[in-house]
Each structure stands twice: as structure tokens, then as C-alpha cells.
Amino acid sequence: MNTSNGGKKRRPKGIGRRSAHKWGAGLLAAVLTVTIAVPAYPGQQASAAAAATTSQEGFTQDQLDGLAYLNEIRAKVGVGPLELDANLTRAAQAHAAYYNLHAPEIDSPHDETPGQSGFTGSSPKERADAAGWPTRGQSWGIGEVMAFRQATTRAAIDAWLSTAYHRAIILGIAHDKVGIGLQGGTAVIDIGFIGNPSTDPEARVYPYDGMKGADIGFYGYESPNPLDRFDVEHSGGIVSVSSDRNIDSFEAKITDSQGQEVPYYREFQGDTVFLYPKDILDGYSVYTVKLDYTLQDESQPRHKTWSFTTGKGRTIRKLSAKYKELVLNQGSKLPLEAVASYNDGTSGTPKTPIVYSSSSPAGLKVSADGMLEGIKPGSYKVTLGDGKVRGTVPIRVFERLKTKSYPATDPAKIKDIAGRADQAAIEWALRSGIADAGADGRFRPDDSVSEAQFLIMLLRAYKIDDEAYASKKKTYWAEGAYKVAAARNLLLFSAQPGKSGFRDKPIDRYRAAGLIASADGVNFDFPEAVNYVLAREYMRGTEGNQSWMFGSEDIVTRGQAAVILMRLQSVMKQISGAPTSVTSEDKLPEDLFPEVYAKPELGSRTLIADFRADGTLSVEGRFADQADKQLEVQVDQSFEDMPSGKMLKEMPVQADASGRFSVSSVGVYSEPFLNVYVRTEETTYYIQVKKGTMNASDYSS
């Protein structure tokens, strides 16, 4: 399995281990080793001596059944049959027995330690040689896969076919020999070839064309877990495409039986592409894949279209809402967003019809499609069901807030805002009555804002009459605003025990984010609130769109408060309040693709990529330890959900005496995402960038 892409060799992503050996004609042979992950080691153990003699007595029925089954699958995929090899089988059996003897102390399942009982070789290649596999002086390739707690080899093959990297190995186009070992529940397959394998660039796919009973989902039970790169716990059943050459580029489209496109994550492994549907597939449904791909050293694209049918689908175990508790205002509407919990441990939007009912339709209406409408203030429950499973969701309807129009201030009369970057926002705040100027006609935009002041400005941005909620003899000047906040469970730092003094202390951006998030109907603590307001674009970071670029500790000034609130009221249409139950973190919006808003200072190891809206790319940086050295910049096609694609350009750059370099134009690109690499003799630095944005990384730490 070759990991070169576009002619440039890269470090493989996702494969457990790789080593290589070159002979004669220059065929590159690799050792690929991956493992099915299981929660515990097998209980049974077997001796290495017994395993080593198994193949001398002839192959077992389990081995013959496993070979027949694997060859049946390979034939349907379109790759050649395997021959059961006695030497590889001895190696596989011995390693399964060794693993069972030493499992609790083994760091890597594919390694053996010299001197330990049952040792036959540190690596799959060494173990195959020790068993008599005749590779000396010849080109060769060998791969090893393992699975645990397996009753039969056939069951292990099914488990491997459900994964990504294991599947790629046991369906390898070049392989023609296999060894099968099953000892005490530990299954091992050693698979390989000797000599120059036959070649055929035609793409081989799995699930294969016409397959029935294809997997509906993949749940990460593989080591290494390919889903880690996407930060998800499950995907739909994996679709893989392999060739005996590198796939230079590809475009794929998956559609369901209704013709709806299925979104997916993607991964390149040189000669193999993996597609991971973002949601579990429907059961007993036909899916069609259309693939356009270009092989390395070919200019004309190839095309392939095939279909497969999934097996049994998920069943709903529980119905609930996206949030444990929902809140809305009297007179407003809110979608319930039903969530189904399935028997495979996943959850998502139910695809079967759901029936909704309200505990009191006179106070809370719910439509046939789950739209809530608050009629009267109070606490209610909505029941949702699909005829077999029912669930309930608590709903709170807040009373309609009293409103008023606040007197405007003429911005033209204010003396200290002209020419400022925040002038437009300050003028909006003055005209809206959110803030005013002092008697001397000055706004004082750089003065800090206290928590109480920011709370009042927030309420008045939505024309809420905070004074209407204050008592006749106020005990605190902002009493009305705090009564509104308490009634709606708004997140205020001063509401925490012993923190009441913070009402009149300057508020920082961290606490402002918490208040804003809670006003939008979620109960997050401050760190999650920062991510929430960034993802919803309610607030922008000071340096970029990631939480560490948010400027959490920065004090909010009067001018900054105007900027924040002018943006907020244009995207968040009303203030509701927060539920009493904590909102689960897994309900946060998806992470944002990283970008920075302003070019940072160059540190000792800094890389900056500016990918402008017109498609031009510039790269600059500084690596102090590379002073006066020549570096290499490489640009690859990238995707929002995929680490790397086709290489687009590479060029040398010269660092100056301080290690700084700059390339004002590294080409013009139509791709929406790019990967940018800067290669030194010792290290490769890497950054992703989205069209129309800038990104930067500091590698000093």
C-alpha cells in the first residue's frame, strides 16, 4: 500500500505501523499492521508450541472456512484469490498464542519481545521468516491484522471488513498468500506476496456492487481509530476505494434510495480512499456511489458507479429533545428538535414520523412537526412518540417582557468618537438609547463597563424596560435588570455565592459570553458559552474564531460593548432565558474552521498563510533555528473534513539571517481549502487555511 500522493511521499495517516524493504527491480514492500480494538483481553490462553505444530498436521476446518469466505468476498470485490500458506499460518498461529500468553503487558499487539516465552520474531516479517516464508533475495510485501474475542476466523473477517484499515489489508490487490491463526479467541491473519505482483489500476470498492447486508454504521472499533481525525464517535458504514496505483484526485457522491445526497468525511491513504458517511445509514436501503478519480501519471479521469444495499437498520430505544429542557417566550415559537436514541448507542434526528402532544394546549401549543408556541407563562410537558416509543420534554414559557423605546442621543453632538473603528457601533448605541454621553458631550468609549452596566445595555438593545421590574424603593441602582436576569436564569458571575461585589466591577469578555449564551436559551458554564457564542457568531474573538483567540480576559469597554451588542441584535432576535438543567456539551454547534483576523507578530517558530478571496495565496513565517537555510513550501488540496488531498505546488524558499521568509504569491487556487506545509531538514510544519481567510500557528511551545 503506497502512501505517496502526487509524487511526494508523506507520512501515512492512520495506519498502525509501516516498514519497507526494497529488492531487485525496486518494488516497495511494506509491513502494514492494524488491530481491532476490544474492551478487554481474551480470557483463554494457548501455548506457542501447540500453535506452531498446527499447520504441520494440516489446516483446520476453521482455517479452510475462513479462506473460502475471504476468497468469496475478494472475488466479489474483483481481486484475486488467496492461497493458504503453511509458513504464514505457522507465523500467525504462533503470534496469536504469544499474544494470549503476554497480553496484559504488551504495548503493541503486533510486537513481540525477544527472550519471552513463545517469541518467534519482533515483527510480522521476522515471524514469517522464522516460520520459513522464503523471501530472501526477492521482492515481498506482508500485512498483519488482529482481532480479539473471536469464535471463528469467519467472524473475525466480518469484523475486519467493517473497518477501514483492516479491510484495506485483507482485500489488498497485490496479496496472494495468507496465513490464518486463531488461538483462544485471538485471530491473526498474515497476508502477503513474494515476487512482482500482477497490476490492474481499475478501482476496487467495498461494499462491492450489488452487495446486500452492508454495514449501516462504523463505531470506531479499530486501532488506530480513523474517526479520531474527525472528532466523532461513529459514522455510517465505510465505503472504500482502492487501486494498485496512487489515486491522485477524486470526487465522490453518495445518494440514498430517495436520491438525497449523503454527506461524508473523507480520508486519503495514497492508493486508497475512505468515505465515512456522517450519519448512520438506513436499514435495508439502496445506496449509490458515483466516483470520478484520476490515477497518478494519468491525465484522463476514470469513472465508476455502483450500488449496495444495507442490512438491518437501527431501532429507536428512546425519544427526547435536543435539550433536556426548553424555554421560550410568551407569544414566540421554537422548534422542538426531536432526538432518537438507538439500540446501537447512537442518537440523531428520527427519520420516522413523530407525534407530539402538549400537557396543556391552552398554555403551550405544539404543531404536527414539533413547532412550539408559547401561549401563557408556565411550566408544561410535551410528549413525543412514534407509536412504539414515547418521551417527554419539560417546557417553560416565560412571561412577555415589558418594553419601551429609549430616548436617542444625536451622535453628531458627541465629541470623542469621530474616526474610531467602532464609531458606527457607538452611533448605533446612541441612536438606540442603549447608551448616552456625559454632560460634557463625551461618550468615553475606552472606559470599562461593569457587569451591571453591560446587563442593562443588553436588555435595552432589545427594548426591555428594566426599570418596570424595580421596586419603588430600589436597594440597588440596577435592581430591575437583575430581577429580570434572576427570573430567566441568566448566567451572571455576581450571582455565584460570595461574588455579589462583581456587579460593579468591570466585566470581561468571558463573563459577557456567558450572559449572552444564557439569554439565548442554553445553560452552559462560561467556557462552553465562549464556544457557543463563537459558533453562533454572536461574538467575535479578538484575534480569531477559536476559543483561545477569544480574548476572554480582556475587559469590555463602552465602545466594545456597542460593537458586541450591535452585532448581537442583528443575529439573535430576542432574549429568552436559560433552562434550569445544564445543557449537554455535545449539543454545542460544530467547531469552526480556524482563522485569524489580523496577522500576528512573528515568533521564533511561526507560520502564516493568507488565502485571499480572489484565490491568491501568500505564505510567510519565521523559524529562528533555520536561519540562512533553504526551506520548501508545499501546497495541497484540502477539505474541511479531510486532512489532505492532491499536491498542487511545491517551491523552495530562502530564510534570512533571522529565519524569516515570505512568499507573496504561491499561486492562484480555486479550491475552498488548502493545506500549507513548510519543510525543513528536521521537521515539517503544517497549517490549514480556508479561502477568504488567514490562519496562523505558533510552534514555539
C-alpha positions, -999 to 999 in steps of 0.1 A, spaced: 0 0 0 18 31 -12 13 64 6 28 87 -20 5 113 -34 11 135 -63 47 122 -64 56 134 -29 60 108 -1 42 117 31 39 103 65 10 78 64 -20 89 85 -40 62 103 -20 31 95 -7 15 127 29 8 116 48 7 83 83 -6 74 97 -12 40 122 -33 21 134 -29 -15 148 -56 -37 160 -61 -73 135 -43 -96 128 -17 -69 93 -29 -58 85 -12 -25 72 -38 0 55 -26 32 45 -41 65 10 -30 75 -2 -38 110 -35 -28 125 -57 -41 152 -94 -44 161 -99 -26 194 -118 -45 221 -127 -36 257 -108 -65 273 -82 -92 266 -94 -127 258 -97 -149 288 -83 -181 272 -46 -187 266 -28 -211 244 8 -224 242 31 -213 214 44 -248 210 9 -262 203 2 -234 178 34 -240 159 26 -276 152 -10 -270 140 -1 -264 103 22 -294 103 -8 -316 109 -28 -299 81 -51 -269 81 -80 -268 104 -116 -266 92 -118 -231 107 -88 -220 86 -103 -236 54 -137 -220 61 -120 -186 67 -100 -189 35 -131 -198 15 -151 -170 29 -124 -144 24 -118 -155 -12 -156 -153 -18 -155 -117 -7 -124 -109 -27 -139 -124 -58 -170 -101 -55 -147 -71 -49 -127 -81 -80 -93 -91 -66 -75 -124 -70 -78 -154 -46 -55 -161 -18 -37 -194 -12 -34 -207 24 3 -207 31 17 -231 57 46 -209 66 24 -178 71 -1 -199 90 26 -211 114 36 -174 120 0 -163 125 -7 -192 149 24 -186 169 18 -149 173 -18 -155 184 -5 -178 211 22 -154 221 -3 -126 224 -25 -147 247 4 -155 269 16 -119 274 -15 -98 265 -17 -77 298 19 -65 294 20 -59 256 22 -23 245 16 -30 208 -3 -62 198 18 -67 167 52 -67 186 70 -95 204 98 -91 229 130 -113 225 135 -136 254 99 -140 263 83 -174 261 68 -181 227 89 -154 209 92 -161 172 101 -126 159 97 -89 167 77 -80 136 53 -98 112 81 -101 87 106 -116 112 79 -141 123 72 -151 87 109 -156 80 113 -177 112 84 -199 100 101 -205 67 85 -179 44 110 -177 15 116 -140 9 154 -139 7 165 -121 -25 130 -114 -36 105 -85 -36 79 -91 -9 50 -75 10 33 -86 42 5 -73 63 -10 -84 96 -44 -78 112 -56 -90 146 -89 -92 163 -99 -104 198 -127 -124 215 -135 -141 182 -151 -176 180 -142 -182 143 -120 -168 117 -150 -160 96 -164 -138 124 -131 -121 126 -131 -114 88 -166 -99 92 -152 -76 119 -122 -66 98 -144 -59 68 -164 -35 89 -133 -13 95 -112 9 73 -75 -1 75 -81 -38 82 -103 -41 52 -77 -24 30 -52 -51 40 -72 -83 37 -86 -71 4 -52 -60 -8 -49 -63 -46 -12 -74 -46 -16 -102 -20 -19 -138 -30 -8 -158 1 -24 -159 36 -17 -174 69 -46 -178 94 -43 -182 132 -70 -185 158 -59 -192 194 -80 -187 225 -102 -161 208 -73 -142 193 -75 -141 155 -44 -133 134 -41 -131 96 -7 -126 80 -12 -118 43 14 -111 16 31 -117 -17 65 -127 -30 79 -115 -63 63 -89 -86 25 -89 -82 2 -85 -111 -11 -50 -116 -45 -36 -125 -53 1 -120 -91 -4 -120 -106 7 -87 -119 -20 -63 -147 -10 -40 -163 -22 -8 -192 -25 -2 -190 -41 -37 -215 -36 -65 -247 -54 -57 -238 -63 -22 -266 -69 3 -264 -67 40 -238 -39 40 -230 -22 73 -252 7 84 -226 21 107 -190 22 120 -184 28 157 -147 33 160 -138 -3 169 -104 -1 152 -70 8 164 -59 32 152 -94 47 151 -99 66 118 -127 86 133 -104 104 157 -92 127 130 -128 139 126 -135 141 163 -166 119 160 -176 87 177 -194 70 148 -201 72 111 -222 54 85 -208 21 71 -174 29 55 -171 30 17 -136 23 5 -119 25 -30 -85 10 -37 -62 8 -67 -27 -6 -73 -16 30 -81 -19 62 -62 -52 80 -65 -42 115 -75 -76 131 -70 -112 121 -67 -148 134 -64 -174 111 -50 -212 114 -44 -232 90 -23 -270 91 -27 -297 72 -8 -328 54 -23 -347 88 -24 -319 104 -44 -308 125 -14 -271 132 -12 -253 117 18 -227 139 34 -194 122 44 -160 126 58 -131 116 36 -96 102 40 -68 96 15 -43 68 20 -24 71 -12 -38 43 -32 -70 40 -11 -98 64 -3 -122 60 26 -156 77 28 -173 79 62 -210 89 59 -217 115 86 -248 97 99 -257 60 103 -272 46 71 -308 35 69 -315 -2 71 -325 -23 41 -319 7 18 -301 10 -15 -272 35 -17 -254 45 -49 -219 58 -52 -206 78 -82 -168 82 -83 -146 103 -106 -109 97 -99 -76 103 -115 -47 80 -110 -11 92 -107 6 97 -141 -28 97 -158 -44 128 -172 -78 114 -180 -102 108 -151 -118 74 -146 -154 68 -136 -171 42 -115 -208 39 -103 -221 11 -81 -248 4 -56 -252 -17 -25 -280 -25 0 -276 -22 37 -286 -48 63 -309 -44 93 -313 -8 105 -313 7 139 -344 7 162 -353 36 184 -349 30 222 -357 65 235 -372 97 222 -362 131 237 -354 167 226 -321 182 216 -320 199 250 -333 183 283 -354 213 289 -366 240 266 -375 276 272 -393 302 251 -411 335 255 -448 340 256 -460 347 220 -429 332 204 -422 299 186 -394 274 189 -388 241 171 -386 211 195 -359 192 175 -366 156 185 -337 133 191 -339 95 188 -316 73 209 -310 40 190 -301 4 200 -266 8 186 -257 36 211 -261 64 186 -285 92 185 -298 116 159 -328 132 142 -355 105 139 -364 96 103 -397 80 112 -429 102 118 -432 116 153 -465 126 170 -464 154 195 -489 164 222 -489 192 249 -499 187 285 -519 220 282 -526 232 247 -542 263 261 -508 274 275 -484 257 251 -493 246 215 -473 221 196 -478 216 159 -476 183 140 -440 190 130 -429 198 166 -431 236 165 -438 250 200 -458 282 206 -459 298 240 -494 310 248 -494 315 286 -465 317 310 -459 285 329 -443 251 330 -455 223 306 -446 190 292 -446 178 256 -449 141 248 -434 127 217 -438 92 203 -435 71 172 -462 45 181 -437 23 199 -415 46 220 -426 77 239 -407 105 256 -415 137 275 -397 171 275 -403 198 301 -410 233 286 -410 266 303 -428 296 288 -415 330 301 -439 359 305 -438 385 279 -413 412 289 -423 448 292 -407 470 266 -402 507 259 -384 530 235 -354 547 250 -345 583 241 -319 587 214 -288 608 215 -276 626 184 -242 612 176 -232 644 158 -231 661 192 -206 637 207 -171 649 208 -149 618 212 -160 592 187 -151 605 152 -126 585 132 -127 555 155 -130 519 142 -160 514 165 -177 547 155 -206 531 136 -214 508 166 -213 537 191 -235 558 169 -260 529 167 -259 526 205 -266 563 209 -294 564 184 -310 533 200 -308 547 235 -287 519 247 -260 543 260 -257 580 262 -229 606 267 -219 626 298 -229 661 305 -197 672 288 -208 657 255 -182 628 257 -190 591 253 -157 579 268 -155 548 246 -124 534 263 -139 534 298 -147 500 312 -182 486 316 -193 469 348 -214 437 348 -245 458 358 -239 483 330 -235 456 304 -266 438 316 -287 469 312 -272 477 278 -280 441 268 -317 444 279 -321 478 263 -307 465 230 -339 445 229 -360 475 242 -367 457 275 -380 481 302 -357 471 331 -370 499 353 -405 484 352 -392 454 373 -376 475 400 -393 482 434 -404 517 443 -376 519 469 -347 503 450 -320 487 470 -296 488 441 -295 511 411 -298 483 386 -323 463 406 -348 459 378 -323 444 354 -311 419 380 -347 408 387 -352 401 350 -319 382 350 -329 361 381 -364 353 367 -348 340 335 -318 322 350 -293 344 331 -257 335 338 -241 362 359 -208 359 378 -222 381 406 -250 355 412 -225 330 424 -221 327 462 -198 354 476 -195 372 442 -222 399 445 -195 426 445 -188 418 409 -219 437 398 -200 469 399 -166 456 387 -155 457 351 -169 427 331 -146 408 308 -154 391 276 -156 357 292 -184 367 315 -201 387 287 -202 355 266 -218 336 295 -245 361 299 -253 363 262 -254 325 258 -278 321 287 -301 348 271 -303 326 240 -319 296 259 -290 274 269 -275 266 303 -237 265 297 -209 274 320 -186 301 309 -160 280 289 -188 263 268 -206 297 265 -175 311 247 -176 283 222 -214 288 218 -212 325 210 -183 320 186 -201 292 167 -234 312 166 -214 343 156 -229 363 185 -194 375 194 -162 375 175 -128 367 190 -103 394 194 -76 375 174 -95 347 157 -125 324 158 -112 298 182 -118 299 220 -81 305 227 -83 336 204 -114 349 221 -97 374 244 -116 361 274 -96 381 300 -100 414 281 -122 440 298 -152 452 279 -151 489 272 -181 511 263 -171 511 227 -166 474 226 -199 468 243 -216 488 215 -198 466 189 -208 434 206 -245 444 210 -249 459 176 -237 426 161 -257 405 186 -291 421 180 -287 416 142 -283 378 147 -301 369 180 -336 381 176 -348 381 212 -338 374 248 -354 344 263 -336 328 292 -318 297 303 -333 264 315 -326 252 350 -310 219 338 -275 221 324 -273 219 286 -251 190 275 -218 199 259 -224 175 230 -252 198 219 -227 227 211 -226 237 175 -199 222 154 -164 236 157 -154 264 134 -127 260 108 -98 281 123 -89 315 111 -72 346 125 -84 381 119 -51 400 120 -16 390 111 2 381 143 37 390 153 63 365 141 77 345 170 106 321 169 85 294 151 55 310 133 37 301 101 11 323 85 -10 315 54 -32 342 38 -57 326 13 -75 356 -2 -110 356 -17 -95 360 -52 -77 327 -48 -42 340 -43 -21 326 -15 8 341 4 29 323 30 53 338 55 69 328 87 99 327 109 118 297 122 148 310 141 166 277 140 165 277 102 184 310 97 200 313 62 187 278 52 166 269 22 131 256 31 104 241 9 68 252 7 42 227 -4 5 234 -11 -20 205 -11 -57 204 -19 -76 200 13 -111 196 26 -129 208 57 -133 172 68 -102 156 53 -66 161 63 -50 161 28 -57 157 -9 -37 162 -41 -5 181 -41 -8 213 -60 25 230 -58 60 229 -42 87 255 -43 119 264 -25 121 294 -2 151 310 14 151 320 51 171 352 60 196 356 89 167 357 114 150 326 100 122 347 84 108 340 49 80 354 28 64 344 -5 38 370 -17 23 347 -43 23 309 -41 -2 306 -69 -39 311 -75 -63 283 -64 -99 276 -69 -101 250 -40 -121 261 -9 -95 247 15 -57 243 13 -30 226 33 3 245 35 35 227 46 69 242 53 96 216 52 129 218 70 156 191 71 143 181 105 106 189 107 76 196 86 53 224 98 16 223 87 -14 246 86 -49 245 70 -65 276 56 -99 284 42 -105 306 11 -111 342 21 -94 338 55 -60 339 72 -46 313 95 -15 312 117 2 288 141 29 294 167 50 263 171 73 277 198 59 256 225 
